[in-house]
Amino acid sequence: MKDEAAKPRRTANLPPPNSKRAPVKTEMAKPARTKNTIKSSNKNTPPRTDAPKPRRVGTKMSRLLELNVAPVKTPARESKTSHGGAGNSSLTHWLLYCRPGFEQDCAQEAVAQARSQRPVLAEQPGIIPDSGYTIVAINEQALSYSDLIFARQLIRLEHIIEELPERDRLTPILTAINAIPGTFSEMWLEVPDTNDGKTLSAFTRRFGPLLETALREQGRLAENIQTENRQLPRLHIFFPDKSAALIGTSAPFNSAASIMGIVRQSMPSEAPSRSTMKLAEAIEVFLDKGEQTRLLRSGMTAVDLGAAPGGWTWQMVKRGIRVTAVDNGPMKGVMEKHPLVEHLKQDGFKFAPKKSVDWLICDMVEKPAKVAELIANWFVSGWCKHAIFNLKLPMKQRVTALNSALGGIRTRLDMEGISYKLIAKQLYHDREEITVFLSKTRNR
């Protein structure tokens, strides 16, 4: 089973909006429904008045921050009451990346994980549909990245800069970073995984070296990623657009180890379908190098349920694994007559192997509960040791459907006394689905 993630540190104060002080300095908490931003200073800006600044209506950041996100109080001033709401001052804000269109599911799952430890007493930030990220506000519960299915990355949010000046984005960002204590192992500039986000890639390539140079001159970045520095937090600067920046940190043991949480795969020229990249990514995400060498050895055996046209089978065959491909449809390309492939035109839900195999892989289009029941039957029957499979997502109630399917597998294996490791993620190459790795470890 996976190790429980360490409890996150207390978040630094999230600066309130409309501050009259210099950037990143905070005032007392504003009333409810204020925006949580760092305002940058500009000599050309007209003098401020005491009247409140009108809220920018309709912008993404305004919609996101339509709630009370008052700064965290110091321990000496913390209220002893356990009730939250608008006056709750001990909130931690987390930034999570996800596949565009799954923001609601990502936030729902994260809040549910926190709530399983103790109640979450906080109004949640607004969700921007199809943005590729979400923010959740919880108390001091720990979030475990490895247990989150829809989150590609887990970042402790420290500061939000809602309005960056076009002529000097560097100064307010550096000022905000200077308010975060400690040294960072590395700095990642990231953008949403959307069409709009892709247009920012040229900007981040130009801006990144400038920011990195400034941070190194200040001694905020480790000189190299050695053993002692791998435990340092990473620094994330996330640009939803050129005019805003979300700044936070991630713990290397409780986050994704790739920029934007994406492990991209290239399409092999010989593979018969693009689905091969889903299995390639799953192997890289779920298995470390040692496990790949130990668990995917030449001479092993596998069954591929729903194999046609052979994209997943190809990943096994290229590692020297003999595959029984089960599908009424045809295998294509090099998989059609490969010496390591036996193609059986049968129904994958009715197929039973003559003897146990090392691997079961499955990418069939069916309800998640039905596929989960099939996988559980294979493990209970002793037909396989390891499995990677996809669960197709319904249009609604995705989190509920997945909890039911995965819970069904856990219940069956627990009842049979089977010890196992189960990890589920919505991978970059997944679409309306998630991928699950299940491995039998030892019998209790």
C-alpha angles and dihedrals in degrees: 000000000000121000115253112253118249116256110266121245120255111278121249116248114287104224116244122235127263093023115175092205130082117289118292094015111119137218131198116301115283122228120275121296096034124138120248107224146134111238115211122221120240127179091217093056113109116248113276124241131208091255113103115258113249113254116249101247121215100009119130095242092047091053091047095052100044094128142068109284099167117179120266113263122231115260091254091059098038117125116243092216118107093214121106133190127110092340096050107122103176100076127140117207120211128195115210128186119213143160110291109263095032099080094113092050092047093051093042092053095048094049090047090053091052092045091054087067097044137324119301106226103187139099107245124235118254118270121234108213117233092004097122094233143061139191125222129192118210138158119252098304119132120248117210113210094199090058094051113093103189100037115096092185137012117212130174103229113226106167141006121206106193099180119037116186111241094225098048118023092149100068100055091043092051090046090053093047091050088062090061110084126226139027127294129224092218143339125242124194108201140179134192118281091243137106090260090048092054090060088063094061094091090050094051091048090057097039098043098070091048093053094042092051091051093049092049091051087054091048093240097128126065112246093232139358100255128155094273092048097049090081092058116103121257120238116230125195108186120192114199083180137340093275099056140047133193112202125197148132136245131205111234092223093050105042144052116288095219133076111269087002090274126136102189122200129202121231110252112227093226098047112106097220141019090243086082088080091062092060092041090054092045092054091050095045100042101037127052119217094269093050091048090054094045101040101036103051128155111262096036121124132234141178119217112201112201089013103162128145087015110244095134093038089056091060091056096042093052087059092053095256118145111233134201102206112204117195138114088224125082126269113231141209118354090352093064095079104007114150092228094052127083110188116206117187096216140121108273092216092056099040119110121183121236089228136008121278134203097239140031116192122181135179104165126152103239140113112294093237092056094048091046091053090050093051092047090052091054093053095043090049091051093238096134142017101207136022141187115191142158128237113205113223126233120232092249137028092023096162092048092049092049094047089052094048097045091040089055091055093048092048093051094048093044091051090053093048093243116154113215149161118232127184125172127189139162097234128207093254092047119097121182091356146063130229124230131199115202123179131177110228108177139322116260 
